[in-house]
């Protein structure tokens, strides 16, 4: 059973959208959603969240349907969770636990598994309550030195803190390696493009179509978790790496944001960010706000790098859209490759800032130099002048330009 508890003033359209999203999250774990309901609540109960009337109403449904699990598409306190489980005699989890469970199942890389485990531990630590005082251990001593020892709660906290410290230390090493790799890419003027967006917006489909890859692409929330990086082979003269990232979602658990901070920071340090937006989503403006809400916590100036890509134009009529479009918007169909020429133009515009157009006059070392130019630049024109010298007009990256001057100091460069 999936339940979404809302107050009287909640927008019903948004509520239905959030409830359906929660059901899709559950289905992505291969669980069957037998019942999904929106519960309107004026005064949430501190003990059970639900009122007595709603508690009884839900209990009847549980018995009729023989349900085994209740999932609240809300945050519930540890006390509420414990009381609900006692009342219904079955497992009760909230939205945060549901998303953590999905991330735990999807994580494949060593770093991803560490990040998810850290998020789980941070969540568990925040929900430890004093419910085990009957499990006190007696410590030795005389007189006033005797009495209760370490409680089960304190043991759990100590063990959690030890494991959290260990994982953070391991992730710190991964982060150092990541920053060294990032510095190496910067030094070699490798362009990084990150594809981001609300989950299920079509990021992986775009990634596959652009690069000719076969990364998993399903109509399923969080079908990909670990970032996938590939070299963009369509650009032979420039080194471009495209990264397909995990999808964003509303009310993303704080524990996950903290745990995936280094991964998210890698997105904000990209040269270009393609923000894929689903035109068919009835709340795609809210979806966009959820994406920026996370990224802006890491970098307030990120929007200057972002290109808005509106996906699924094959499923809607553009002239019927009543939306305010940002500058440099691109409309595509990732599924059918529509509008990709605009994406290529955006990439070229970015790359043009990293290149120079120059004329070269070559007197000697003709063979080796021409081979080097073919491998490291784009030869636009070549001609033989009256003095028998070869004149080349080339497009070359700034870093390769410096290499050219160092490797072949005798060439003449015209402005």
N, C-alpha and C positions, 0 to 999 in steps of 0.2 A: 504494500500500500504506500502510495506517495501522497503526502499532505502538504499543502501550502497554507500557512496561517497568515492572514492579513487583517489590517484594521479597516474600519468602516470607510475611511476616505481613500482607500486604494483604488487605482484605475483598473477596472475589470479586464480591459484588453491586455494591459501589461501583466496582470495576474495570470490570465490564461496562457500568455506567452511564456511566462516563467514556469508555470506548472508543466507545460509541454516540454520545455527545456529540461526540467528535472526528470521527466519520464524518459527523455532521450538519453540522459546521463545514466539512468538505471539500466536501460536497454543495452547501452554500450558495454555493460558488464555481463551481458547475456542473462539478465534476470528478467523475469516476467512481471509486468505491472498489472496486477489483478484489479486494483482500484486506485483512482487518483481523484482527489477532492480538494476544493478550496474551502477553507473554514474561515468565516468572518468572525472576528473576535474584538470585542470592545475593550475588555479589561483582562489582559493575560494574567494567569495565575503564577505566582512565584514558585509554587510547589510542583505543578503539573503542566504549566503553560496553558492548557485547555480548561475551560469551565467544566463544572460537574455534568451539565447537560451534554456537552460535546464528548466528554469522556465516555459516558454511557452509550451515546450514539455510535461512536467509533468501535466500542467493544462489541456491540451487536453485529456490526459489519465484519469484524474479525472472526467472530464465531461462525457466521453464516458462510464466509468465504474460506474459512480455515487458513488464515494468513499466518506467515512465519516471520515477517519483517515489516517494520514501519519506518519510512524514511521521511523526515521533515525537511522540506525545502526552506528551512530557516535555521538560525543558530539557536540551540537549546543549551541551558546550563547543565552542569554535571548533576545537580540535584534533581532537575526536571527529568533528565534522562534516566536516572536511577529510579525515580518514583514511577515514571511511565512504564518502565520495564517490569517493575513489581506489580503494577496494576494490571497490565495486559499479559504478563507472563510470556513475553517474547522479546526479541531483540529490537532496540530502537536506536536509530542513528540520525544525525543531522546532515545538512548540506556539506559542511566541511569534511566530515568523515567520508561521505560519499565521494567527493572529489579526490581526497587523499587515497581512497581505495583504487580509484581509476588510475591515478598517477603511479601508484605502486605496481599495478598490473602492467602498465605500458612501459615503464622504465627498462631500458635494455643496456645502456652503457654504464660503465663503472661510476662515472660522475653522476649520471641520472639517478642511479640507485642510492647513492650517498645523499643526494639532495632530497629525495623522497623520504628516506629514512629519517633525516634530520627534521623534516616537516612533521612527520608522524610523532617523533619524540617531543618536539616543541608543543604539539597539540595535546599529547598525553600529559605533559608536565603542567599545562595550564588547567587541566581538568582533575588534578588530584585533589580529593577532598578528605576531610577527617572522618572516615567511616570505619576505620579499623583500630580504634583505640583498645579494643578487646584483645588485640594481638601484640600487646606490649611485651618486650623482653626484659627480664629482671637482670640488673647488673649487680656486681659485687660491691661490698662496702659495709661500713658499720654506721649505725645511728642515722644521722641525717644524710649520709652519703649513699645510703641504700635507696631502694624504690625503683620506679619505672625507668627502664632503659630506653633504647631507641625504638620508636614505634614503627609499625609497618609502613606508614606514610613516609616517615623520614628515610627509611631504607629505600623505598621506591624513588624518592626524590634524589637521593645520593647516587643510586645506580643510573638514573636517567641523566643526571648532570655529568657523570663520568663518560657515558656514551656520547652525549651531545658534544662534550669537549673533544673527544677523540675524532668524531666525524668532522667537526669544524676544522681541526688540524689537518685532516686528510684533504678536505676541500680547499684549504689554503694553499696546499701544494699544487693542486690542480689549477687553482687561480693563477699562481705564479707562472706555471707552464703556459697557460693561456695568454698571459700578458707578454711573455717572451715571444710567442708565436705571432701575436698581434703587432709587436714592435718589428719583427722580421718582415711581416707583410707590408707594414708602413714604409720601412727602409727600402723595400723592393718595389714600392708603388703598386702593390696589388690592390685592386679595387674590391671592396666587400659590399655585396648587396644582400640585405636581409628582407625576407618576405614575412610580413606579420599580418595579423587580422584576427577578428573574432572567430572562434572555433567553428569549423564547417563552412567557412566563407569561400573556400576553393583555393587555399594557399598551395596545397600539395599538387592539385591539378595544374595550376599555373607553373609550378616548379618542374613538374614532369614534362609539360608541353614545351617550355623554354629550353630545357636542357636535354630532352630526349631520354629522360630517366624513367624509372618504374617504381618510384617511392610509393609506399602504400597510400592509396587515395580512396577513401570510402565515405559514404554518407553517414558518418558516425562521429560523435563528439570525441575529441582527443584521439583521433586515429593515429596521430604521430605525437611523440613526446620529446624524444631526444632530437636536438637540431641535426639536420642532414646538410652536409656541405658538398658542393660539386664545383669543378672548374667549368666555366662557361666557354665551351670550345668554339662557339660561333665567332669569337673575336680572337683571331690568330695573332694579332700584333699587340694585344693587351691581355694582361693577366687579370681575370675576374673570377671571384669566388662567390657563388650564390648560396645562401643559407635558408633552408626551410625551417621555420621555428614552430614551437608549440602554439596552439590556438589559445586565445584569451577567452575569458568568460566573465559574466557579471559576478560580483561578490566573490572574487577569487580569494581563497583563504590567505590571511596575513602570513601564516606559517610558510606557505608555498612561495610567496613573494620574497620573504627573507631568505629561504633556502636556495631559490633560483636567482639570487641577486646577481651573481657573476655572469650567468647566462644572459640575463636581461641587459646587463651592462654591455655585453658584447654587441647586442642589437643597437644600443644607443651610440656605440662607437663606429658603426658602419658608415661607409661613404654615402650609400643610398639606401632608403628604406621604402619598400613597396608595401603600402597599406591596402590589403585586399578587402573590399567591402561587398557584401552580398546585397544586390539590388532587390532581391525577392524577399528579404527579411522585412517584416512590417515595422520593426524597431531598429533599423540599421543605424539610425543616428544615435540611439542609446548604446548600440553595440560599439560604435566608434568611440563614444565617451568612455566606455569601460576600458578600451584599449589604451587610450591616452591617460586615463587615471592612473594606470600602473606605470607607464613609461615616464610620465612627468615627475613621478617620485624620484626617478633616477637622473633625469636630465631635463631641465626646464626649456632648453633650446632645441629640442629634438625636431620640432615641426619643420624647421628649415631644411631638413634632410628628406622629408617624407613626400612621396608622390602617391596621391590617392588613386587607387585603381578600383573602379566599379565593375564587379564581375556579374556574369549571368545575363548579359544583354540579350541573349537568345531566348530568354524566358519572359521578357517584359517589353513594353512599348515605351521608348525613351520620351516621346512627346507627351506622354501622360504623367510623367514624373513631376511632382510638385515639391522640389527640393532645392535648396541653395547649394550650388556646387562650389567647392574650393577651387583655387587657381591650379592649373596644370593637371586637372582631372583627366583620367584616361578611362574609356569605356571598352571593356573586353568581354569575350567569352573564352575563359580558360579551357573549356571543354572542346571548343571548335577552333581555337586559335584566332578568333576575330579580334582585331585591334592591336595585334602584337607589333605592327609597324610603329605605333606610337610609343610602345615600351622601348623598342630599339632606339628610337629618336631620343628618348629621355636618357638612355645610357650613353649614347654618343655625345649628348650635350654635356654630361658630367665628365666624360673622358677628354673632351676637347680642352678642358681647363688644365689637364695634366700633360698636354702635348705642345710641341712647337712645330711650326712649319718653317723649314730653312732650306737654303740653297748651298750646295757643296761643290767645290771645284777640286778635282782629284788629279794629282800629278804622278803619283806612283802607288805601289802596293794595290794595284787595281783589282786583281783577282780576289785576294783575301778580304779587302775592304767591301767589295760588292756583296760577297757572301755574308759578311757581318751585317750589312745594311738590310739584306733580304730577311735575315733572321730576327733583327731587332728593331726594324722600322717599316714604314710603309712608303715604298718608292712611288711617287705620284707621276714624275716625269724624268726623262733622261735624254741628254743631247750632247753632241760633240761640238765645241766652239772652234773658232778660227785658229786658235793656237794649238789645236790638237788635244785639248784638255776635256775631260768628261765633266759635265755639269749635271748634278742631280738635284731635283726638288723633292724633299722627303718630309714625312710627318713622323715625329719621333717623340717618345716620352722624355720628360725632363731628366729622369735618372739615366736613361740610355744616352741622352745627349752628353751628359758629363762623362760617361764611360767612353763615348766616341772620341771626345777631345783628348782623353787620357791615353787611349789605345793607339790613336792615329794623330799625333801632334802636328804632322806636316800638312794636313788637309786645310784648305782655305774655306772659311765659312762666310758667306755673304749675308748681310742683313736685308 
